[in-house]
Amino acid sequence: MYVDGPSPFFFLATFLVVVVVAVVLGIVIISILRATVGPARASDDSALRILRERFARGEITQEEYEQARRVLER
C-alpha cells in the first residue's frame, strides 16, 4: 500500500533515536561531573574532619581551628 508522505514509524524511530542519544549524553555528562567535582568535595570534607579531630585532641587551639575552618570552607 502506498502512503502519501513518510511513514508514522519514521517519526517514532527518529524520536527513539533522539531519546537514546539524550540518555547517553546525560550519562556521560553526569559521569564527567562526578569524576571531576566529586573527589574535590570529598577531600574538603576529609580536611574538615581531620581539623575537627585535631581540635578535639587538643593539638590546636580554638583560634587556630576557627582560622583553618574559615580557609577550608571558602
Buried (B, 14 or more C-beta within 10 A) or exposed (E): EEEEEEEEEEEEEEEEEEEEEEEEEEEEEEEEEEEEEEEEEEEEEEBBEEBEEBBEEEEBEEEEBEEBBEEEEE
